[in-house]
Every structure is written in structure tokens, then in C-alpha cells.
């Protein structure tokens, strides 16, 4: 015994006095947190299913680049073998710039970083700072890709690239 007074004292447990409000609501808070995670995962599954259904009619352009009439803006989809999906209504110069941008995403493994960020967001869905962080992550990923693509361009190609980005957005 470290302290003989503790050994001599009689400690009694009185549930009506010893339990605080936090102990009472903790199971409900945990249930709400798990329900939020379930909702986020269901939203992810539903969104993925919708996108896969939309790109089901995509046509191979070359390598890992596909075009579809159902695609509004270009994107990368896939984890191990990511594919680039483009809308049909793009000219050759636009396709070249957009493919360069999307290939920069693949080279930087942005499709994986977005998944990691979304998993963190799924676990911390209740924290507004994580939502802001995820939005900033997505923005920074896009800006870093743009910077990588235009790094070796002259001013005329940069202007064309900017026009293509405005058109795609």
C-alpha cells in the first residue's frame, strides 16, 4: 500500500451520484458517429455505382483513355489501373491538354490521395475542419497538376491550356 489512508478508507460506489451525463449519452454519440460513417460509405458506394453505370458505354480512344457521351468533365477512375475518361465534344488540342493534366494526376498518385483523404473525412465526418481540409486537399491537388503541366509550356500554350480548363469547368 502506497498510502495507508487509502487502505483504511472505505470506498463506496453510488451509481446515482457517480455517473455523469457524458457516461449516459456516450452510447448514443457512438451510435450517431457509426451511423454517419455508414451514411458516408453508402454515399460513396452509390456515387461509384452511378459513375460506373455512366461510363459503361465509354469508347477506348487509346491506351487508358476513354471517351463517353455521358461524361461532362474529364476525370480519372480506378485504383490499380486508373483510366482517363473524357467527354466526346472536345477538339484535338483540348484532348491533348486535358490528357496531360489527367496523366499528371496519375503520375502523382492523386487518385490514391483523394481516397485516403475521403477515408479520413468518413471517419471524422462530424468535424468541420476535416471537411475544409478535404476541400483544400482537392483544390491543392488540382493546382499542383496544373503547375506540373504548364511548367515546360510557352505562354501561348499556357493560354490555350487555361482556355481548355475554363471550358471543362
C-alpha positions, 0 to 999 in steps of 0.5 A, a space after each residue: 500500500 502506497 498510502 495507508 489512508 487509502 487502505 483504511 478508507 472505505 470506498 463506496 460506489 453510488 451509481 446515482 451520484 457517480 455517473 455523469 451525463 457524458 457516461 449516459 449519452 456516450 452510447 448514443 454519440 457512438 451510435 450517431 458517429 457509426 451511423 454517419 460513417 455508414 451514411 458516408 460509405 453508402 454515399 460513396 458506394 452509390 456515387 461509384 455505382 452511378 459513375 460506373 453505370 455512366 461510363 459503361 458505354 465509354 469508347 477506348 480512344 487509346 491506351 487508358 483513355 476513354 471517351 463517353 457521351 455521358 461524361 461532362 468533365 474529364 476525370 480519372 477512375 480506378 485504383 490499380 489501373 486508373 483510366 482517363 475518361 473524357 467527354 466526346 465534344 472536345 477538339 484535338 488540342 483540348 484532348 491533348 491538354 486535358 490528357 496531360 493534366 489527367 496523366 499528371 494526376 496519375 503520375 502523382 498518385 492523386 487518385 490514391 490521395 483523394 481516397 485516403 483523404 475521403 477515408 479520413 473525412 468518413 471517419 471524422 465526418 462530424 468535424 468541420 475542419 476535416 471537411 475544409 481540409 478535404 476541400 483544400 486537399 482537392 483544390 491543392 491537388 488540382 493546382 499542383 497538376 496544373 503547375 506540373 503541366 504548364 511548367 515546360 509550356 510557352 505562354 501561348 500554350 499556357 493560354 490555350 491550356 487555361 482556355 481548355 480548363 475554363 471550358 471543362 469547368 
